[in-house]
């Protein structure tokens, strides 16, 4: 909800009123993407939330999402990150299916289901501008880390539904969508779809290898988390060295945050696989 004032300011700067907003489209319900939905709809009384079928119920009743996030971050950090999250009335939620199109005058928004990061994730291609809004399905790209020999995208393997095979399928869907530009939630436009896809597929292969090692280890709990964190850090270091980059202390702090969160998703996936296979 902390982002809503900035969104309203952007409307004002473009001579638009909150009452003119018709749709608030969320790629998925992870709170860094959809935590402000209720606050935004309160500010935009004529808008509806557009969501994946599996995401809609969590917008209508966010209690489970809120509880799980509070368990991870604690109450104080949760409030600092996300503010207040209220339910959205079912009448203000519209579900979009795979390959469905939403017409908005001259602009058409085409929806693609993209699993791998989350089962309830979709991407949205705006056909006129040839931009596809990718949520977390086309990785993370810090502008400050695009100064090496080539740009750097890396996969997001956060809890709790990371699936490398599905993530690879989603990268191919995005690459073959006809988009010229990937609109990354984290952070901004990425212009070389071919290079981005190649990097993400390579990164997903390496994350899957790390996951397999984690599954085969005898580690649990904090030790398993540390093992995965070390592996993700090694991946980042190798990628930076390959690009001839030396990160500042502040840049490493950014990477450390993602190393921890991505490792958490890999550790969770390892435990899920162990339970499924009885290993």
N, C-alpha and C positions, 0 to 999 in steps of 0.2 A: 504493500500500500504506500510505501515511502516514495515510489516512482510516480505516483499519480499527479502530484503538483507539477512535475516536469512535463508530463504529457499534456496537461491542461494548458500550460504555458506555450507549448508547441502549437496547440490549436489556435491560441490567441495570436501568436506570431504569424500564422497563416490566415488570419481573418476568418476563423471558423468558430462557431459556438458549440459548446458541449451538446446542446440539443440536436445538432446536425449529425452527430456520430450515430451510425446505424449498427456497426458491428465491432466487437472486440474479439479478435481471433487469437486463440491460444494454441501453440503447437502441442503442448502437453501440460500436465498439472503440477510438475515439480515447482516448488514455491518461488524459485528465482525467476520463473517464467510466468506463473499464473497467480502468484500470491496477491497481486493487486486487483484481481478481477472484480471482486465485490465492491471495492472502493471506487473503481473506475465506473462501474455501472451505476453506482449511486450518483456520481457526478454527471453522468451522461444518461438522462432518464429515458431516452428513446432507443438506446442501444441494446442489442442482445449479444450474449457470449456465443461464439461459434467454437465447437469443440469436437474432438474425436468421440465416437460412441462410448468408449471405455473411460473417457475422461469426464464426461458430462456429469455422472453421478457424484464425482468428487467435488465438482464445482457447486452442485446443489447441496451436498452435505460434506464439507471439508474436514469434519471432525477427525477422521482417521489420519488424514494428511497432517493436520496440525499436531496430533498426539505423537506421531512418529517423528516429526521434525523436532518437537520439544524434547523428545527422548534423546535425540542426537546432539542438539545444540544447548539444551538447558533453557529455562524460561527467559533469563535476561538476554542471552544472545539471540534467541528466537525473536523476541520483541524488537531488538536492535536491527535485525536483518529484515524482518517481514512486517512488523507492525501488527495491526488487527486484521484478522481474516474472518469475514462473515459468510454465511450461506447466500447463494443466489437463488432466487425464485425460479422454479422449473419453467415457468412461462417465458423466462428471459434467457433460456439456453436453447440453442439450435445445434443439432447434430449434423455433421457432414460425413458422407460415406466415401470410401476409396474411389478415386477417379471422378468424383462429383465436381461440378463447377458452380461457383457463385457469381452471378452477374451483378455488376455495379455500373450501370451505364456503359460507357465505352470500355471499361476494364472488366476482365474476367479473371477470377481466381480459381485455379485448378488444384484440387487436393489429392495428395498421395500419402497413403499409409506407409510409415517408415519405422518399423520396429528395430530393435537392437539396443537402443538406449533406454527405451521404455515401450511397453506393449501398446500404450495409448497415445502414441506420437504420430502426428502427421506433419507434412511440409506443404507449403502453399506457393504455387507458381503464379505470379502476376504476368499474364501473357504479353501485355503490351510493352512493358519495360524489360521483359525476359529476366526478371529477378525471382529467385526462389528463396523463400524464407524458411530456413532450415532448422530452427530450434537448436537441438544438440545433435542432430543426425549427420551433420557434415563437419563435426569437430569444433575445436576451439582455436581461435587465432588471435593472439594478443598483438595489437599494432606495434608494440615496442619490441616484439620478437620477429619482425619482418625485415630485419636489416642485414641478414646474412647473405650467403651466395644465392639462396633461393628462399621463398617464403616458407613459413612453418605452421602447419596445422597438425593438431594431435587429437586422437579420439577422446571422447568423454565416456568413462566406464563407471560412472557413479552408481550407487545402489538404487534400486534393488533388482533390476530386471536386465542387466547387461547380458547380451547374447552376441558373440562375435560373428556367428554365421548370419544372423538377421541384420546385424549392423553393416556387414559387407553388402548384403542385398540392397540395403537402403542407400549406401553410397552409389551403387550402380543406378538405382532409380533416379537419384538426384542428378547424377552425371548425364543420364540419358533423357532428362526431362525437357531439354531444349533451352534451358536457362543459360544465360551468359554470365550471370553474377549470382553468387551465393550470399544471401543476406544472413550473416551469422548473428545469432543473439549475443554470443561472446566472441569477437566484438567487431561488428561492422561488416562492410562488403569485402568479399574475396573474389578476385577477378579472373583467376586462372583455374577454371573448373577441372581441366585435365590434370594439372599438377596437384591440385588439392585432392582429387580423388586418388591419385597414385600414392600420395603421402598418407592418406587415411587408411588405405588398404594395407600398406606396409606397417603402419602403426598398429592396426587391428591384429595383424599376424603376430606382431611382437607381444601385444597384450595377451593374446590367446596362448602363446608359448609360456608366458609368465603365469597365467592362470593354471595351465597344465602342471607346471612345477609346483605351484601352491597346492593343488589337489593331491599330488603325489607325496608331498611332504608330510611329516608327522606333527606339524605345527597347528596350534589352535589359538583363538582369542587374540591377545595382544601380540604374541609372537608371530602369528599368521599375518596380522596387520603390518607389523614391522617388516616382515619378509616382502610383502607386496609393495610397501613404500620404497624399500631399497631398490626393488626391481624397476619401479616407475621412475625413480630418480636416475638410475643408470640409463634408462631409455632417453630421458631428457638430456643428460650429459652427452651421450653419444650423438644425438641429433644436433646439439649445439656445436660440438666439435666438428662434425661433418660440414657444418655451414661456416666454420671459421669464426664463430661467435664466442665472446666472453661476456657473461652476464654480470651486471652490477648486483650489489647486495639487494637492492629493491626489486630487481627483476627476478632474482632467485626466490625472494619471498612470495612473489606471485606464483612461481612454479611450485614452490613447496605446498601452497594451498591446494593446488590441483593434484599434486602427488598424493597428498593425504586422502582427498576425496575419491580419486580414482582407485587408490589402493583399497579403500573401504569397499568399493563396489566389487573389486576382484576378490577380496577376502570373502565377501558375502556369497559371490557366485561359486567360489571354491567349496564353501560349506554346503551350499545347495546341491552341487554336483555330488559331493560325498554322500549326502543323505539319499539322493536319488539312486546312486549306484551301490549303496551299502558299503562303501570303502572307508 
